[in-house]
Amino acid sequence: MKQCWRWFGPADTVNLPDLHHVGVQGIVTALHHKQPGQVWPLNDIRERISLLEAESFTWDVVESLPVSEDIKTKGRHYAEHVQAYCTSLENLAAAGIRTVCYNFMPILDWTRTELRAPQSHGGTAMQFRLLQFAAFDLFILKRPDANESYSQAQYSAAAKIFSRLNDRERKSLQSNIVAGLPGANDNWTVEDVRAHLDLYKDTDTTVLRQNLIDFLAQVVPTAERLGIRLCCHPDDPPFSLLGLPRIMSSTDDYAYIVEQINTPANGITFCTGSLGVSGDFNPVDFIERLGPRIHFVHLRNTKRLSGGDPERPDFFEAAHLEGDTDMVATIKALIAEESRRRKQGREDWQIPMRPDHGQELLSDLSNDSMPGYPLIGRMRGLAELRGIMAAFDRNT
């Protein structure tokens, strides 16, 4: 696999030249200053490529070309935003970029209740606890019908948690939950979240899934013509929050979507951390069933915490080899998939990957890194993953 690194552009606290020290082979980035629904201008794309090439890097994967809420809900700007998406794909292809990641999660791209939970080794990690989330949902957001999402015991426990939070802690919890992708929702208020929730009042699982299929029916022909591989990232976490539907949370979810629009241009971002929160997730089975459609890989590990709701488990971002996902078996299966592609003569036989959501370690603790994206924590993860890949590559 090609060993890539997510870089958030000039504002990133990690300097591009330093990534040569890490052994990074390619860059995953995006135009984070562009809002969902806006066209990515060709000049902006080329400017980012120039920044990378000046440091001898290539732009291997777009993560992400965001899908607007109007597209997800078929709102009043639907047609305009779909056209803008296709135009952005045209511009990316004109600049030579061929792999484009996106997601179809309503409102928030990922959800954690703690961005820097202390770990026993002295570092920190991102963490999700359902009862803390319920305290936000029930008593800060005050979402209508929120109590229907929790048992009486969960409601009571969340009420106790909320009562013990001071004003600063309540604001911190709210900020953590709406963080999503770094920079995306920094200024959101409770009123903003409520307004976005209102957009989904008539959108259940069936409707959202059909909206994804309809979106793909519109954009995949453009991607196919341009030689672009679209790849959908899974829900994070893979269960409903805020009463919102989730449609990309399991192997079966992906199997259904790739079958509905059955072309290589409709592909998968295989994120072991997101999918691995579910206790029944089997990464090797996923790869064996859907491997030919995997265009991008996030090697990341999560660890479920004991107790709590088995359907919506508490979890934290574990070290890359220490979570619930068998990373050795996963990498072995991915390298076997690459070997199959080479034998088939596929031009895209090598799958780009990146180490995702590292823990904050050593100097990360004193640097102002983006939550989930510290230098040392991801560097450790890449080193560990690289060792496994090297062992299996030697035998293929």
N, C-alpha and C positions, 0 to 999 in steps of 0.2 A: 504494500500500500504506500501511496505517496504521503509523506509525513508533513502535514500542513499546520498552520497556526492561525487562530483568529486574531485579526488586528483591526481595531476600531478607528483607524485613520489618524490624522495628525494629532488629535486630542488624546490618543491612547498614551497611557503612562509607560508602556513598553516601547522602547526605541527600535526601529527596524534594524539598524546595524547590529544590535545586540542579539538578534535572532539567529545570526550566523554562528554565534557561540553555542547556541542550543542545537544546531544541526537541522534547522527547519528547511524544508525543501520547497514549500509553496505557501501562498498566503490566501486566507479566506477573509473577505472583507465586504463592505457595502457602502453605499452613499447614505450614511445615517442622518445627514442633514435634510434629506428629501422625505417628505411626508407620504404616507400611503395614499395612492391615487394620483400622485404626481408622476410625470414623465421623468426618467433619468436621461438628461441630455448627454449626447455623445461626447461633447467637450469635457463634461464633468467626469465621465468614465475614463476618457483618455488621460485626463489630469491625474487621476488616481493611479492608473497604470504607469505613468511616468514617474510618480513618486516611488513605486515599487521597483521599477526597472533601474532607477538610479542607485538602488541598493542591491541590485542583482537578484531580485525576486520576481516571480510571476503571480498574476491574479488567477488562481486556479478555480475558486468557487465563489459565487455570490451568496452571501448569507447575511441577510435575506433580501429578496425583492418582496417587500411586504404586500399582503393582500388587504385591502381596505375593508372596514366594517360595512360599507355600502355594497361591496361585492359579496361578503359573507351573508348579508341579510337581504340582498337584492333591493337595496334602498334606491333613492331617487337619482343618485349619481352612478348607478350600476353600469350602464352602457359606456359612459364617459370614462370610468375607472378601468373597465376591461380594455377599452381602446388604448388608454395610457399604458396599461401593463404590456400589451402587445408591442407598442412603440418602444418601450424600454427594452423588451427582448430584442427587437430589431437593432437597437443601438448597441446592446451588449454583444450581439453576434458580429456587428460591424467592427467591434474592437477585439474580436477573437476570443471572447469568453463563451464557454459552452456548458457550464454546469451552474444551475440556478436553484437554490434552496428557498423554500417558503413554508408557511404553516397556515392552518385554517382554524386556529384556536380563537374563540370569541374573546375579544377585549384585551385580555392579558396573555402575553406570550409565555411566561412561566410564573409560578407562584411559590414564594417561600415566606415563612413568618419570621425567620431570623437569617440575616445575611452574614453574620459572623458569630456563630455559636461556638463557644470554647470547646476544644477537644482535649483529651487526656494528655496528648503529647505537647501541649502548649500552643498549638496553632488554632485556627478557626475553620469552620466550614458552614456552608449554607444549610438550612434545616427547615423542614415543614412539620408543624404540629397542628393537627386538626382543631383541637380545642382553642388554641390561640387564634386560629383563623375564624372559628365560630364566634369568638369574642368580638372580633372586628365586624363580622357579617351581621350579628344580632344587635350589637350595642353601639357601634361607631357608624357603620354604614346604615344600619336600621332598614335593611332590605325588606320590603313587604313579603310576607309569607316565608321569611327566612326560617322561622321556627319549624316549618315542615321538613327542613333539610336535616334536622337533628333530633335525636331521641330526647326524652325528658331528662335523662341522666346527663347527656352531653350539654343540654341547655343550662342545667344547674351548674355544671362544672365550668362552662364558659362564663357564666355570670360571676362566679367567684374569681376567676382570672381577671375579668374586666374590673371588678371592684378593687382589686389590689394594684392596678396600674395607675401611676400618676399621669399628669398631663403629658410630660415628655415621653413617657413609655407608650402612651396611646398614640401619639403622633408618630413615634418610631415604628410601631406595629403597622399603622396605616401606610407609611412610606415604604416599608419593606414589601408589603403585599402588592402595592401598585407599581413596584419598580419595573417589572417586566424586563424587557431588554434595556441595558444601560442607555440612558438618555432619552428613551422613548416616552416615558410617562412621568418624568421627574416632577412636573408641575401640576399633576392631576389632584383635584380636590375630591372630597366625598360626593359633591354635587356632580362632578364630571363622571364619576363611576356610575352614579344613579342614571344619568342621562344616557350613558352607553348601554346600561342594562335595559333601558326602555326600548332601545332599538331591537332587542331580541325577544320582546314580549310575545310575539307570534311565531318564534323560531324554536321548534323542538328538534330532537335528534333526526327524525326523518326529513324535516325541511332542510336542516343544515347540511345533511349528507347529500341531498339532491342539489342544493346550491353549489356544493363543491363539484359535483359531477357536471353541472351546467357550466360552471366557470372553466373547468378543464376542457369541456367540449368547445369552448370559445378560444382558449389560448393554446391548447396543445397542437392544433394544426399549424399555428405560427411557429411554435418551438420546433416541430418536426421539420418544417421547411427550412428553418435556419440551422438545423443540426444541434439544437440546444436540448440538454437533458434537464427537465424539471424534476425536483425531488422534494417531496412533502415531509416535513418534520413531524414527529408524533406529538400528541398532547402531553403537557408537562404541568402538573402530574396527570396521569392517565385515568382521572375520574372527575366527575362533575363537581364544580365549585360555583357558588353564587347562583345556583339553580340553572346554570348554563349547560347546554349539551356538549358532549365530547364525541367525536366521530373517528379519531385516528389514535386509538389507545391500545390496539391489540393486533396480533398477526392476522386474525380474521378481518378486521377493519381494513387493513392494507390489501389483503387478497381481494376483497370486494371492489375497492376503488381501482386497482390496477386492471382488474378484469373488465370493469365498465368502460374504461378508455384504454383499450388494450394495444398500446404501442410503447416502444422503449422510451419515447419522449416523456411519458407519464411514469415517473419513477419515485424512488424512496430515499429519504435521508434516514439512515438506520442509526438511531440514538439509543444505545444500550442503557443509559441512565434513566431516560424518561420511561421507556417501556419496562425496564427492570424494576420499577416500583411495584408493579403487579406481581403478586406471589406466583401466578401461574405462567409467567413469561418464560419461554424457552428460546434463547437466542439462536441456538444451532438449528432448531426446527424452523425458525423464521428464515434463516439464510438458505436452508435446503429447499424451502417452499418458494421463496421470493428473491433469491440471490441475484438472478439476472437483471432485476429491476433496481438493485441498490446502486445508486450513483454517488453517494457520499456517506461517510461514516463518522459518527461521534462516539469515540471510545471513552466512556465515562461510567462510573459506578456509584450506585446509591445503596444505602443500607437501611432496611426497615427496622424500626424500633419496636420493641415488644409492647404488648398491650394495645389499647386504642381500638379503632374501628378496622376490622380486617378488610373491608371493602375500600376504605380510604385511610391507608396506614400512614402513621408518622414515619418520616425518613430523614436522613441527612446525606450530604454529598461525601461519600467515603473516598479514601485513597483509591487509586485506579485498580489496584489488584486486591482490594480488601472488602469489597461490597458483596451484594447478593448475586451479581452476575459473574459467571465463570468466564473470566476474561481470556484465559488460556484456550479454552474450548471455542470461544467466540472467534478469536483471531485465527485459530487453526481452520475453522470453517470458512472464514473470509478469504484466507490465502488459497484454500482449495477452490473457491469460486473464481479467484483471479486466474488460477491455473486452467480451469475450464475455459475461461474467456480467451486465454492465449491460444489454446488448442483450436478454438473456434475461429481464430483470426480476428477477434474483436479489437477495434482500434482503441476502445476505452477499457482495455483489460485491467489497467491499474486503477484502483479505487482510491480517491483522495480521502484521507482521514485526518482528524485532529483530536488531540487530547482535550477533553471538555471539563469545565467546572472543577478546577483544582482547589485544594485546600490552601489557605494562607499559611505559609511557613517562613521561618527565618526573617529575612528582610522584607517579605511581603507585609509583615505585621506593622511595619513603620511606614510603608509606602501607601499612597492613596490609590490602590488598584480598584478596578471595577469589580463589584461582587461576582464571584465565580470565575474571574479571569486574572488571577495573580500570576506573576512571572515564575516564581520558584515552585509553587505548587503544580503548575502545568508542566514545568520543565522536568520535575520529578516524574510526573505521570508519563510524559513522552519517553523519558529514558527507560522506564519500566516496560512500556508497551513496545518500544523499539527492540528491547532484548528478546521479547517473545517472538516478535516478527522475524528477527534475524535467525532465531533457532529453527523456525518452520521454513523460512525461505531457503535455508541451506539444504533442506530435504525435498524441495520441489523441483 
